């Protein structure tokens, strides 16, 4: 059971990190991911893929990457 939990944690952190990096550095590429994987919420390609409208998407990506790095830095595997 512990193996399943650790595997799930690694999968969620990796998925969050990939989404965060794509949102931060390339919003247009993030919008090309299938909708059932990316879970876009209120973000839409027409409104949030160009100019200053990418700011909320990039800030969300920055928060996601920061959260993953914080979790990895805090060493949760040393329970």
Buried (B, 14 or more C-beta within 10 A) or exposed (E): EEEEEEEEEEEEBEEBBBBBBBBBEBBEEBBEBEEEEBEBEEBEEEEBBEEEBBEBBBEBBBEBBEBBEEBEEEEEEEE
